[in-house]
Amino acid sequence: PRLWMGLLSCSALSQAQAAWDVNMRPGVTEVSRSVFDLHMTIFWICVVIGLLVFGAMFWSMFAHRRSRHPQPAHFHENTRVEVLWTVIPLLILIAMAVPATRTLLHIYDPSEPDLDIQVTGYQWKWHYKYLGEDVEFFSNLSTPREAIGDQAPKNDHYLLEVDEPLVIPAGAKVRFLVTAADVIHSWWVPELAVKKDAIPGFINEAWTRVGEPGLYRGQCTELCGKDHGFMPVVVEVKAPADYSAWLAARKASAAERTALAGKTWTREELVAQGEQVYRTACAACHQLGGQGVPPAFPALTGSKIATGPKEGHIAIVVNGKPGTAMAAFGKQLSDVDLAAVISYERNALGNAVGDSVTPQD
Ligand code: CUA
């Protein structure tokens, strides 16, 4: 690897940029480093084989370039050559298979984790559930998709942020149980060398152990619909004490939300809360102003849904609409958020129906 880097730094590129652009990244975990080492080992074996094969070929072309009417050699067998070209590749394959098998066994051993996190892909966000900890949340784009426009795909340096990153403790073995709620996604964090398909109805296992606190980024890496390029993965690794404090705060706010569900909400409070929910859950399809993208995503301004009987409105938001892109938000949102977003749709977006929906509805 050092020679390779040396060759690259001779070019005009800075070494850091060269490493980023042309090679795999060594990452920050034991697994990611062993994957990187394996990659480099096999790379150099291939370089040597390539030099020998192409060297022999170009040498014979060069050495015989002036031959007139050459006579090819005629022979049937040569035991020594045949043994050599069987044994040498066999040894090379064994030399590659031993470290490859060791690395694979390591990657595929999620046993005895310190922490289990269920990772669920949704169109277009991730959901994280800390098993046994009563902590779960969605990790949404922190800027509405509309506000980003087409910047991200056109500009490599545009960073997609999330409202809540996945938080894990440094030094702990964290097992991920990866699945999906709608279509196939894939959860990928290059620095951790974790990349697992998220498939509805299946649970795929992966694991990591990150030594040092830090912020690591990835993205969905399975084409999953129009906003596939807009479901980033952000993992924040905290020191164990900071992680415990974060977890305690998270649990406290979950308890607070439970209390909120029991409180009496005014229409104004619900509508204000609903606007936040609308931005993260609905605006991607129905647009910020509720005008939708008919016919695929119906308008919510002056529509029969948002101005008709509220029972029908609740049913659509909670259960979704089979056969369309409308998801069942009853599984994704709390009762308060469901009531808030339905109230928002009925009282804002140019609709002035005037009735709100309470968490008890
Ligand atoms: Cu989710 Cu691509």
Residues whose N, C-alpha, C, O or C-beta is under 5 A from the ligand:
A	BS01	CUA	Y122 I184 H185 C220 T221 E222 L223 C224 H228 M231
